[in-house]
């Protein structure tokens, strides 16, 4: 018996009443045997949640029942509704997945499992647990779109009943809703859910602003009613005169979109004139364009405010003509013109698959949603962990889009601000990896160029090309960011394995009393004994190369396994580097070693082998067992950075003369920083040059050239 003793509410009667509404709604479009299955699901859920209450004090069953009832408005099928009734039983009760399979079938059980969070005990932080649970849901969503439809209904009901939560929890849930769930609702075309989630999140994140803006909008309704009625009448008459059959509906912008416009354009509420808009729903596509012409003859269109989403639909399948007109009293009037099928998709998106059983627009929404889900799967495969995957998803959910064309005329939809690199990765990951240049509208442009609507983009590739880490600074799409990061990580791993192999062979060679090869048999034996948390011996080498395992330790263990006697007093011989390695061999930024300098290596966790000059204090402070002798390889093919300090007289043209001398000595100047160091009127100033040179010998030639200048008092390497 569930009754609220303190509140005087008879919860049993309330549950029965709400259940009657749910089953009544379901019976309108489902078969009797389907409704019987739902009654069984309700009974199982009610029994499983018996004794559990929400923060508001209501029996927990009221929540899944409300979620399922919401889904009947979208005419979701019996399996989706059963999953909605049962969506929390795996997570919060003793019901198991095999039990659900037995009672309701594998499809319903998989849906419920996809909606259930993962156990948090396995994760170090709450953020990691939430991100992993989200990744699990996305993968389930890719298999069955009903997972996210039920999840959005679940989130919407939770947001409607959020007042009983603690303030910090309300804010956390509201922020997550605004960043993730509202954009997903928009991405799959659930427009009403999208707007309501935005407003509810706004209410809990900024309660005072929400309250003030809400009152202002209510007051404006009365003040602007006359204008709205006048526009409605004029539009209706003009469409009748043009013999266009149409339904006209006024619409009001939601509070959050008004708030965002005020913020982005620094407007007061009174300056936001386009709070109201109108939808014109006609019978077919030709009538859309006829209606557009009729409205443009009624009110003058505002230049640059027309968008044809019928010819080029949005990424979620949305189609409409958008135009903004100069209305009465100079008021901007936004018009959306669409067919009935387009209107169904605009309101319900992918859920229109169940609500409306025909219409080309419905198929478009389904197709585009599945294409987006496939992109999510591709990103998931390229992401190392759930937190990174969630970051990529957030990037990909930005609602603003740009529409560009391939050379063959295919439309590509990308996030606003996307570049040719984003375009390349949208075509295919391999095209992105091999991208070296791009033509936009047949003209070569820099790869960081922001694309605009209508651009035709052609990517130029090379089999020798590879992603540039600097691309991460300007790409906009989650897919491009994920692809670049994944490639760089695989490249770093290859370097770590290669360096680890060198370090291990060197350590084994130094310790063994007789020559010993690091054979495949010895690798297998070592891995069996010490590699329980790794996937193979390459992982051991990568850990050595990354500085997480000391090569001398691994070498000792391998020699013990091989039965060799350890050498006494043997030191590890030098390792040879070129200086052009990336990732796991790094040149220290504290002493800037150059070819020709005496150097040593320090094994540093997470960085691999860091090269210092032998007289560098930082290197000498490192533990002895982490120091390695290192030599420069004779052949090198790069320039190296070094800082040079020059003390010069402060005369006209001094800086230009010094720069010319450096350039004539074939060194590149990366930067120059001048500081006035004059004391007692001596008229001297310091210049710190950041140079690129080939090595120590080249640097000496540069310093000699600068010393010859009459204005120079002193020059030295820093």
Secondary structure, 3 states (H helix, E strand, C coil): CCCECCCCECHHHHHHHHHHHHHHHHHCCCCHHHHHHHHHHHHHHHHHCCCCECCCCCECHHHHHHHHHHHHCCCCCHHHHHHHHHCCHHHHCCCCHHHHHHHHCHHHHHHHHHHCCCCHHHCCCHHHHHHHHHHHHHHHHHHCCHHHHHHHHHHHHHHHCHHHCCHHHHHHHHHHHHHHHHHHHHHCCCHHHHHHHHHHHHHHHCHHHHHHHHHHHHHHHHHHHHHHHHHHHHHHHHHHHCCCCEEEEEEECCHHHHHHHHHHHCCCHHHCCCCEEEEEEECCHHHHHHHHHHHHHHCCECCCCCEECCCCCCCCCCCCEEEEEECHHHCEEEEEEEEHHHHHHHHHHHHHHHHCCCCHHHHHHHHHHHHHHHHHHHHHHHCCCHHHHHHHHHHHCCCCEEEEEECCCCEEEEECCCEHHHHHHHHCHHHHHCEEEEEECCEEECCCCECCCCCEEEEEECCCCCCCHHHHHCCCCHHHHHHHHHHHHHHHHHHHHHHHHHHHHHHHHHHECCCCCCCHHHHHHHHHHHCCCCCCHHHHHHHHHCCCCCHHHHHHHHHHHHCCCECCCCCCCCEEECCCCCCCEEECCCCCCCCCCCEEEEEECCCEEEEEECCCHHHHCCCHHHEEEEEECCCCCCCEEEEEEEEEECCCCHHHHHHHHHHHCCCEEEEEEEEECCCCCCCEEEEEEEEEECCHHHHHHHHHHHHCCCCEEEEEEC
